């Protein structure tokens, strides 16, 4: 990459890191904060679900706007939306205003993330594209890892301090982008590159049922559902059961982030090459289910910490394996397949925290029981699907 490209990539990476990290800052203190305003699991679940839902609904519009009005504007507006969302969190204690702030934050993320990846496409050649995207993804992963760690440290200075620092850092990113980020020159807009897609999401969902990769799509939904259900009540659970401090919650979240990054960089490719997608899928669905089962019997923070790392290890392997499997089975319909993959994942991201939060307020172990049941059913369904697929392949071979 040229010096100019590297400069622009650096600005994009800083923006992505700040955007993801600034929300991560508030995660460790969320259980104590919700408790301070007399809220519980339902509120914790909705905090995540509302953000994911707003991002899902707004993403298609945001993608078109990035083409129409330019990447730079969408990046700045997206960062401004995230800053406003954090400011509402800092300034008010009303739960309804907090929900509104999550809508604003979800819209901000929808504006920001596609615009950043589109900007990367504008400033890189085809040969440089994967490298550029991996840099931005690494910045995202770093934000996920470092944000909660900083939040845990800041909690010593008061429950509101992480919110305030998050606002200041996000506002700094807005100013940084206004001053330093130039508009990219789109080589070719997305609209020009791709045919117009007028098919509604409902029709696409119906069509996806008939696709050979429908079962992997369902696994993607269930995995997202289970993981987000687990994440949404994680802080509340260790706070309630083991009296975990914000620092201990931060350590847990940061450690799971580090595990995810290491596994996806160094483990996934080797494991898949050795055993193949099918076997890896079965093994780590079983590992994730075992993690959910063990979480029902955890008697200490340390034990629950270890179980959490096991679950995140499994899902860190499952996610890229599922993406690869769907891509291989999609043939010439890569765009449709990846779009459906994202849609099913987003549905899981919305439903998981919502249902888990409500169940948590009934009985704190119910979210883990639900995740366990879903994962066991999915594992059985996957094994049946694999057996049928193998039979079909054998029939085709004998016919030829």
Buried (B, 14 or more C-beta within 10 A) or exposed (E): BEEEBEBBBEBBBBBBBBBBBBBBBBBBBBBBBBBEEEBBBBBBBBBBBBBBBBBBBBBBEBBEBBBEEBBBBBBBBBBBBBBBBBBBBBEBEEBEEBBBBBBBBBBBBBBBBBBBBBBBBBBBEEEBBEEBBEBBBBBBBBBBBBBBBBBBBBBEEEBBBBBBBBBBBBBBBBEBBEEEBEEBEBEEBBEEEEEEEEEEEEEBBEBBEEBBBBBBBBBBBBBBBBBBBBBBBBBBBBBBBBEBBBBBBBBBBBBBBBBBBEBBEEBBEEBBEEEEBBEBBBBBBBBBBBBBBBBEEBEEBEBBBEBBBBBBBBBBBBBBBBBBBBBEBBEEBEEBBBBBBEBBBBBBBBBBBBBBBBBBBEEBBBBBBBBBEBBBEBBEBBBEBBEEBEEEEEEEEEEE
